[in-house]
Every structure is written in C-alpha cells, then in structure tokens.
Amino acid sequence: MKRTFYSFGALALGGLAAAQPALAAPAAEAAEAVAEIAEVAAPAADMVGGGTAYILNTLLFLIGGFLVMWMAAGFAMLEAGLVRAKNTSTQCLKNIGLYSIAGLMFWVIGYNIAYPGFDGSGWFGMAGTIYDMQGVGEADLDTGYSVASDWFFQMVFCATTASIVSGTVAERVKIVPFFIFVVLLTGFIYPVVVSWEWGAGSLDAMGFSDFAGSTLVHSTGGWAALVGAIIIGARSGRYGKDGKVNVFPGANIPLATLGTFILWLGWFGFNGASQLAMGTIGDVSDVSKIFVNTNMAAAGGVVTAIVFTLIRYKKADVTMALNGALAGLVSITAEPLAPSVGSSILIGAVGGLIVVFTVPLLDKLKIDDVVGAIPVHLFAGIWGTLAVAFNTQSEVDGVTLTMGQQFGVQGIGVAVTAVFVSAASAIVWLALKHTIGVRPTEEEELAGLDQVEIGVEAYPEFART
C-alpha cells in the first residue's frame, strides 16, 4: 500500500508540473523528495511493527514447538513398529515418560544451564534454577518473542534427544534405570552441550555452526545411545557364537512407516522454526526455503537407501528406506537454509548412504541398535555438521573463516561433544549397572518387557514371539 501511494504521488506531481510550467521547478523538487521517501520507505514496508513482529515470532515458536512435540508420537510409533510385539507397550510407556521427564527437568534446571548468559565464551554456567515465565498479560517487546514460547520450543528439542536413546537400547533395559538416565540426560548432559553453541559458549565463539541441532541434539542423543548400547550389551540371542546375526523382525512395519511420516512432518517445525524470526518478509521467505530444503534432503535419503539396498542385497529394505528419510533429515538439520535445493538433496543422499553401510557395520561390531538410531542420528549428524563448511562460513572477530577453517571448527565441535557426552553417559550407565542394574533377567527378556515390567501387552490376542 505504501509503495503504491508514493508512486501515485510522484506521478501526480509530475502531471502538475507538465500542466503548470511556472510550478515545474518546485514540483520537480517535490517529486524528487517523494521518490527519496519512497526509496527509504520500501525496506520498511517489508517489516512489521514491534508488537506485530513479537506476535509473529511467538507464533513461529509455538507452531514449530507443537510440530516438534508431535515428533514424540513419531518416535513412539517408529519404535513400537520396529520392536517385537512383546515389547511394544513398554516402548510406548518409555516415550511418553521421557517426554514428560524432559519437560520437568528442562523447567527445573535444564534451560538455565543451556542459556546461562555466557559473555562471549564458556564451557559451563547456570543462570539459576526454575525458569521464570512472564506474568499473565505481560510481554517484554525487547526480546522479540514471548519468553514462554521460547522455553517451550527449546524444551521439545530436549525431549527429542532422549527419544533417540530409547530406540537404540529397546527390549533389554528396565524402565526405572532408563528413566533415571533420562533425568540426567535432559537435566544436565544435553543442556551443557547446547550452552556451548546456542547459549553463546566457547564453540560459538570459535565460529561453530549448528543451525537446528545435527550435533547439539541428534549427535548428543546418538553418543548417549552408543555408549548405552555398548555398556548394556546386545539383546539375548541377537549374535551367535559363530558371528551370525539373528534377525529380530519388527512387529508392525505400517506403524513404523507412520512414525517416520510423523517425524518428517515434525521436522518442518524443527528446522523451519529454528529461523527464530518471522517479523520480516526476508524471514518468512527463509522459513519457506528451509521447508523445501528439509523436504528434499529427506527425499534424497529415501531414494538413495532404496537404490543401494537394491544394488547390495537385490531387494529393497523398507526399514532402510525409513531410516534413509530420517538420516536425510538429520543431515540437513545443521544448515537447512544456505544450501541450494540440489545441494540439500545431495546432503540427504549421503545421509541415506551412511545408513545403508553403517547399520551392518554395527552388527559386525556386535553393537545392537534396535531401530538404527545410531547411524541415523549420530553418524548422519556428524556428516551434516561437517557439511556446513561447504555451504556457509562463520565470521569470528570480524573475519570470515575459510572453508577449511570452518571445517576444522565443525570438527572440533563434533569431537568435544563426543568426548563429553560419551564420558558423562558412561558414568551414568555404569553407575546404574553396578547399583540397581539396568537389564532384566534372560528369562524376563524372553518373556517380554510388556509382561514383566508393566503387565499390559500391546497385542494380547496374538501369541508372543
């Protein structure tokens, strides 16, 4: 509207000048002045006022947040479909339990560890304990968004990290020790890692970049899952003495497929809302580009997984295709804005390829990952983090890093996260193992955790397998 008004004003003054020669000079000056005003006003037309920007940014956080929250259902359905029937209810309980625990811990302590108020750098800090929300009807426009919307959006990311661990160690971990691990993962381990980059800590000062969490969220969960799988051990009967891998088919492939589609949907909130602003035309345009790149990376992962399983095994593997989609999504998460669509497809395709080759590698190492979460979230997360260097370079102290320097900084972020999360997770898993124990007995595992741990079977009309 403003652009149209100023253009009309300039044309009107020009017409007046033509009709009245005596007024030509003043009118020309006025027209020039109007044109200058229009030029200045044009960028402002792309933005909205402070109150409106506050509303739009808050809505982005809330919409993105409930999409990521819906990913909890995706993880639950994926895991429920890929475990055996006798453990399905247990996985459902673990997923709703871990989401709830993550929310409580992130409110009590996690957020203030993740965002401690570092002044340029830092490895550990704390801004307090219980997170203080705004009062009823209050709004601090200086923040640019509701503080409650920010907390909610950050909390659902925290819950995602714990979901990754749940799938890997399924079918042979008791409920209580698992929930204790989730308490420490969501209340301490994950928030510390987040503080290094999103909390303006030392990795951020180095120029490390992780747009939506390939390392901070997915690799953190992946390292915790890997360490847990090693310490807890494989499911009974999974690996024979002769090195044979015994296949334990999932109980419900349609359910696992539904879970994958739910996760794919939720990822638009995961990556899109990580733009963290929707108050300008540029921000909204960037969010739309993030949606496209996110979608295409997943598509690249799926097609690559299908093609390479056909080449390698002469048959397409639906579980590899599902994990190919997720690996593509994880891979693009570290930088979903800067790449072109073609680059996004390539990044996702490499993620799908990683799944095809690392799932059997873990079996050779006798690391039992029930749902394939380690290849998807850890290995693809590392790839996605390193791939950032190919598409964008950070500025440190006024100097833009070279691609090689950015690659080195990304590697440092991966390594530091690996060391801290692995060490912290090992301490917790070992402490649980040698105190209250983490595994059911072999007889209980054979009977199924649904019967032993919770007494509610998901498929009571079918014989247990």
Helices and strands as residue ranges (DSSP letters): H 2-19, G 21-23, H 24-45, H 50-82, G 85-87, H 88-105, I 106-110, H 111-114, G 141-143, H 147-168, H 175-184, I 185-189, H 190-197, H 202-206, I 214-219, H 220-232, H 253-272, G 273-275, H 281-313, H 318-333, H 341-364, H 373-373, I 374-379, H 380-391, E 395-396, E 399-400, H 403-433, H 442-447, H 449-449, I 450-454
